[in-house]
Amino acid sequence: DAVAQGGPDRARTVPDLRGASLTTAAATARRGSGWVTAADASSSYRPVTTSRADWRVCFQNPAPGEPTRAGGKALTLYAVPEAEPCPSALNGTRRVVMPDLVGERFDAASRTLAALDLDRVTPFHAHTGRRLDDRSRRDLADWQVCRQQPEAGIQVPVTTTVDLWLLGPGLSCTAPSPTAKPKPKP
């Protein structure tokens, strides 16, 4: 165990705590140096404490393997919620996994996206492809999501614009597009 190396006055080696749950990492670090702090690893700057069991360590400072002395510099653990992937760099844009919204009502899909901080949503008519921005979101609440971009299961930054193709209540997403007007001449 890297934390246990060295005597009371000797330098100790900072363990690699990346990937560990925040509470486990904080407990391990306290055994070695004592002073541990936590911060959001993403650019969202959410408040976080070392007692958050549902968060995972992505980065740390000092880095793994660096020498430290008991009572010296604090070890800062940079973490994100377990459900989120770690950002590619410290304070990088948060990324989330795009949920499957096809078949959901627009109001439910909007709530799901808002909970993930994906608040840039553009609704389109599923058959015509026209933007539905001229309607209020309340008018679209019962409309069904037929298609989405980005697709479900893809990691996206929270700054991503989500496009949703919708149809009104009772209409089938798989039905053909409306009849072309004017009718083409043979």
N, C-alpha and C positions, 0 to 999 in steps of 0.2 A: 504494500500500500504506500503510494508516494507521499501521502500526508504524514505518515509516521516516521519518515526518514529524518535523521538528525536528532541531536539532543536539544535541551531547552534553549541554549544560546546559539545553536548552529542554524545555518540556513536550511530551509526545507524546500522541497521541490513542489511547485504548484501542480496538482493533478489535472488530468484532462477530464473535465466535467461536461463537455459538450455531448448533447443527446440524452443526458440524464434528466429525470424529473427535477423540477426546481427545488422541491423540499429535500429530496435525497442529496442533491448537489450541495445545497446550503449546509446540511448537517455534516457532510463529509468535509467541506471546506472549514467549518467552524472547529472541527477537531484539530486541524492543522494550524490555522492562523487566527481564528477567532472572529475577525471582523469581516462580515459578508454583506453586500448590498445587492439589490436586483433592479433591473431596468428593462423596459420593452426593447427588444432587438429590432423592431421595425420602425418605420418613420411615423407610426401612429402615436407614439409617446403616451401610451396608456399607463395608468398607475399600476404598479406591481410590487408585491412584497415577497420575501423569501418563503413565506408560508403557503404560497399558491401551489397546491399539489397538481392542479390541472394544467400547468405550464411546463415547457421543456426548454432546457438550456441550448442556445444556438452558438453563442460566443462568450468569451470570458476575458477579463483583464485583471491581473497579469495573465499572459499566455501560458498554456501547459508547458511544464518543464522549466519555467523560470524559477530562480531561487527567491525565497521570501523568508522573512523572520517573523516569529510570533510577535504580535503586537505591531507589526509593520504596516505597510500599505494594505488597504482594504481590497478584497477580491470582489469584483463586480461581475455578476452573472447576468447576461443579456438573454432574455427568454421570450417565447411566444406561447399562446395557448396550444395545448396538445393537438387540437384539430387543425391548426395552421401549419403549413410548411415554413421552415426557417427562411428568412430573406437571404439572398445571395451575398449580401454585404451588410455590415452593421448599419442600422438606421436606413436600410434599403426599403423600397416600397413593399408594403405588405402584399402577400399573395394568398389567394384563397382558391379552393377547388370549386369550379363552377358546378352548381347543382343541376339536376335534371328537372326542368320546369315544364316540359311538354305534357299536355293534358291538364295542367293546373289552371285554375281561374287566374285572371290577371291580378286581382287584388292579393291573392295568396302568394303568387310569384313575386309580386312587388315587395311584400313583407319579408319573404325569404331572402331576397337580394339585399334589402335594407339591413337585415340582421348581419349580413356579411360585409357591410359598408360598400356594396356595389349600388350606388345611388344614381348612376347615369344609365337610364333606361330609355330606349327609343321604341315605341310601339309602331308596327306596320300592319296593314290589312293583309291577311294571309293569301287572299286570292288576287288582289290587285297590286300588292306591293307598295301601295301609297302609305305615306306616314299618317298616323292618326293623331298628330299633335293638336289638331284643331278641336278635338274633343277633350272634355275634362276627364281626368283619371277616374272620377266617380262613374261616368258614363261607360267606361270600359271595364269596370270591376267584375262583371259577370262574364266577360269575354274569355274564351279559352285560348291558351298558348298552343299553337300548332307547330312552331319551329322556333329555335333559338340559335343565337350566335353570340359568343362562343358556345361550342358544344359542351355537353355535360362531361364531367370528369377531368377537364383540362385545368391546370393551374393558371390563374390570371392575376395580374396586379389589381388592387382595389380601385385603380384609376380607369379601368376598362369600361368602355361603353357597351352595354348589353342590348342587343337588338332582339325583339320578340315579335313574331308574326302571330296575329290574333284573328279569331273569328267570333262573331256574336253568338249568343246562347242558342243552342239547338241546331247549329250548323256543323257540318262534318268537315274536318280538316282534310280528309282524303277525297272529298267531292271535287269535281273539276272546277276550274276557274269559271267565272261568269262568261256568258256568251259574248263574243267580241261584237262591238258595234262601231261603225256600221259593219254589216255582214260583208265578207269578202266576195268579190265578183268572180265567177268561174272562169 
